[in-house]
Amino acid sequence: MNLTKSETQTISRIDTYKLAGAGAIVVLALAAFYLFSAHSLLVRVLGLLAAGAGAVVIALQTAPGAEILEFLQGSRAEVRKVVWPTRAETTQTTLIVIVMVVVMGLLLWLLDVLLLWLVRLITG
């Protein structure tokens, strides 16, 4: 089995430092969020969100981050190609599912009653 370069690609040292830095920013932001619990919740949450956004921006500057961004863009393009059902189709499908659940419930209830009757008949 021959591995191509992309299959054996490792994260470069700079990317490792960037990812570690992004992780450190998140950890420090969480620590600050709880250390400054006497301050306004709004300010703490905004600081946490800003630090999280900064960490994401730094993480997206790495090779794995670029791959994730490319995957998300491809996924978005594929979702745009999906033909979504109309409201009428969705309503019809939902009603069919509900009817089938009720019918199967009744059949299983009848089977349960029949088996109970047979057990009582056998056991006396």
N, C-alpha and C positions, 0 to 999 in steps of 0.2 A: 504494500500500500504506500503510494507516494503522497506525501503531504505537500501541498502548495505553500507558497510563502504566506498567503493570507490565513491559512489554517494554523500555521506555526507562529504567527505574529504575536509578539509579546508587547506589553505596555512599556513605552520608553521611560527612562528615569525621570525626565522632565514631567511627563504625564503623571507619573506616580507622585511626584511632589505637588503637582497641581491638585490631584484628587485628595491627597492628604491635607493640603491646605483648605480645600473646600470642606472636608470633614471636620477639620479643626474649627473653622468658622461656625459650623452648625453646633458643635459641642459648646463652644464659647458662648454663642448666642443663647443656647438653652440654659447654661449656667447663669448667665447674666439675667435671664428672664426670672429665674427663681431667686437669685441673690437680691435683686431690686424689687422684691415683692411689696415693699412699702410704697412704691411709686404707682402712678396711674396704670391701670390694666391696658388702656388704649395705647399708651406710649410703649409699654413692654411688648404688646402684640405687634405694633407697627415695626419696632426694632427687630423682633424675631422674623417677621416677614421680609424685611429689607435684607437681613443677614442671609436668610434662606435663598432669596433671589440672587444675591451676590454669589453664594456658593454654587447655585445652579449655573450661573453665567461662567464661573471659573471652570466647573466640571465640563461644560459644553465645549470648552476650548481644547479638550484632550481628544485623542483618537477614539477612545470608546464613546465619549460624548458626541463626537461627530457621527459615529455609527448610529447611536440612538436617535439623534436628530434626523438622520437620513431615513431611518426606519419609520419614525413618526410621520414624516412627510409622505413617504410611500403609503403608509396606512391611511392617511387622510385622502390621498388620491384614490385609493381603492374604495373607501367609503362613499366617495362622490359618485362612483360608478354603480353603486347598488341601486336597484329599482325597488323602492319602498312600496309596500301595499297601500292601497287607498283606504279611506275610512270605512267604506262599505265592505271591502274584502276583510279588513280586520274585524269588523263587527260580525260578519258571517262566520269567520273562522272561530271566533270566541264563542258564538252561540253553538256551533257544532261541537266544540270541546265540552261546553257545559252540558249539552244534551247527552253526549257519550258518557260523561262522568255519572250523570243521574241514571242512565240505563245500566251501566256496569254496576253501580251501587245497588240498584234493585235486583239485578241478577245474582250478585254475591249475597245479598240478604236472603233471597229465595233459596239459594244453595245452602246457606247457613241454617235456615229453617228446616229444609229437607233433611240435612245431616242430623240436626238435633232430633227430629222426629224419628229417623232411623235408629239413632243411638238409644232413644227412650224405648223404642219398640223391641230392640235386641236385649237391652238390659232389664226390661220389665219395669 
